C-alpha cells in the first residue's frame, strides 16, 4: 500500500450533493488516475499481499499471486516496466485482487469517516462490466458499465480501465461485477465526507433546543 499525503482532503458542498462518476478510462500507471496527486489519497496496489486502506474492507476471495504466473493481471507499471503486461517482473509479482462474479469494497470500518472519492482499476474478466456506488445510507448512487474486455487472460493491459465515483456526502460501498472472475488493482480513496445539509440543519435545531433548556432561570 502507498499513502500519498499532501495535506488534508475534504470535499465541502453547501447545496444538495450530486455524484460524479469517472471512467471507464485507460489506466497503465497511477498518473492515469483522475485523482493523481490529490491530498490524502490512499492507493492500494496489492504488492505487499494485503488490503491496507484505513477504514475499508474488500471481500475479495484471494490475491492473484496464487494463480499460475501466466494469468496474473496487475496494473502494468507494478511489474516495474510499462511493457504491455501486468505479470511478474523486476519489481515483484504484480499482484491484484480476484473474486468470482462480483466484488465489493466497504468503507467506514471502525468509525473511520466515509471517503468522498473511491475507485479502482479493472484489469481482467469478461464483459459486460458493471460498477456501482452507494451513499452513507446504502442507497445506490448509480452505475457505470463497460464493454472493454479483450478475452486475453494472460496479463495483457490494453483492457485495463479505471472506475470511480465522487460524492461529498460519503461513499459506503463500491462494487464491480461481470459474468465471470474479476481482477482489480490500484484501489484508491480520498476525502472525508461531510454531513448532508438536512443532517446539519437537524443538528443545529437540536443544539439550539438543548441550549435553551440549559439556560438558567431568572431570579
N, C-alpha and C positions, 0 to 999 in steps of 0.2 A: 504493500500500500504506500502511496505517496500523498503527503499533505502539503498543499500549496497555500500558505498563509501569508497574505499580503495586507491583512487588516481584518476588520470585522465586516462581514457581508450581511446586509439586511435589506429586504425589499419592502418599501412602505407605500401604501396606497390610501388615499383619503376618500375614495369613492368605492363603488361596487367592484370587487375583484373580477378580473377576466383572465382566463387561462391562455397561454401561448404555447403551441406545440412546435417542435423542431424536428425536421427530418421527414423521411429517411434520407440522409445525406452521406456521401462517400467519406470514409474515415480510415486512414492508414497510420496516424500518429496523433498524439494528444493535441498538437497545434491545430488539428482539423476540427476540434470541438468548438461549438459556438460560444462556449464559456471559458475558453482557454485564457488564463491569466486572471480570472475572476477572484476577488478577495475571498479567502477562506475556503476555496474549493477543495474537496476531498476526492482523490482519484484512487480507485481500487483496480490494480492491474493484474491481480491474482498471482503475481510472480513469487510471492512468499508462501503460497499454498494455503491461504486462508482468506476469509472475508472480514475486513477490519474497519469498515466505515462506522464511525461512532454513532450510536443510536439507531442502527439499522440491522436487519436480518434478511438473509437471502435463503430461500427454500430450495436452492439447487441440490441435485442428487449427489454430485461429486465433481471434482476437478478433472478437466480433460487430460491431465497428465497421466491419468490411469488408462487412457486409450493407447492403442498402438501408435507410435510416434507419427506415422504417416497420415493419420486423420485428426491430429490436434490442430485446432484452428484458432489461433490467438490474433490479436491486433498485430499488423505487420512489423512495426518497429520493436516489439517486445522480444524478438529473437536477435536484436542487435543490428539488423540491416533492413533497409527499405528495398526488398528484393522480390516482392510479389508472393511471399509465403509467410504464414504465421506458425510454422513448425519450429522444431528445436533449432537453435543457432548459437552463436558465440556467447550471447548474454544469458543463456539458460533455456529452460524447456518451453517457454512461450505458452503458459497455461491460460485457460479460460474456464468459465463455469458452464456446466452442462445439466440438462434435465430433459425429461420426456414430455412432449406435448405443450407444456406451459411452465412458466417460471414467474415468481413474484418476489419483489423486494419490499419489505415493510419498514416504515420509519416511526420514530417516536418511542423507540425502545428505552426503558429505564428513564422515562420522563425527559428525554432529550428533545429539544424543540424540533418540530417538523421542518424539513427543508422547504425552500421556495423553488429550488431548481433540482430536478432529478432526471437522470437518463443513463443510457449505456449503449454499447456498440453490439449489434447483432453480427456475428461472424460466420455462422453456419446453420444449416437446416433446409427446410423446404418452404416454398410459397403456398398459399398466402400467409403473410406475417402480420400479426395484429398486436399493436401496442396500446395499452390503456392506462390511465392515471385516475386516482381517486383523491378527494379532498379530505379534510380532517374528520368529517362525519362518515366517511366511507362511500360518499356519493360520487359516481363517475363524472370526471371532468371531460370525457370524450376519448376518442380513439384516433390512432394513425394506422394506416395499412400500407404494406409494401409487397412488391412482386419481383424482388431483385435476386432471389436465389438462383444460382447458376448450375446446380447439380454437381458441383465439384466439392467432394467431401475430403479432399487431400490437402487442406491448408491454404487454398487459394484465397486471395484477399480482394479480388475485383468486386465481390458481392457485399463486402463489409459496409455497414451503414449505421449511422448514429440516430437514435431515437431519444427524444427528451421532451420535458414539459416545464413551464414556469407557471407558478400560481402563488400569489402573495399570501393567500390565506392558509397555505401549508398543504403539503402532499403527504398522505398517509401510506400510499402504496402505488407501485407501478408494476405492470405485468407485461409479459411478452408471450405470445402463443403461436403455434403453427401445427400442421398435421403430424409432425414427427419430432425427433430430438432437436434440441436447440442449444447452441453455444452462444454465450455473450461474454463480453470483456469490457474493460475500461468503464466500470460503473462510476458515476460521478454525481456528487450532490453539493449544493451550496446554499447559503442564505439561512435565515431564521424567520419562521412565519410570524406575522403579526395578527392580532385578533380581527375577526370580521367586524365591520362597522356596527352591526347590531349588538355584538358582544360588548364592544366598547361603550355604547350607549347604555346598555343594561347595567354594566359595572358602575358607570357614573351615577346612575339613579340609585343603585344600591348603596354606594358610598355616601351619597347625599342624605339618604334616609337614615343611615347609621349615625352620621354626624349630627343630624337634627335630634335624634333620640338621646345622644350623649351630652347635649347642651345642658349646662347646669340650670336649675330653676332659679328664677329671680326672687330676691327677698323682698 
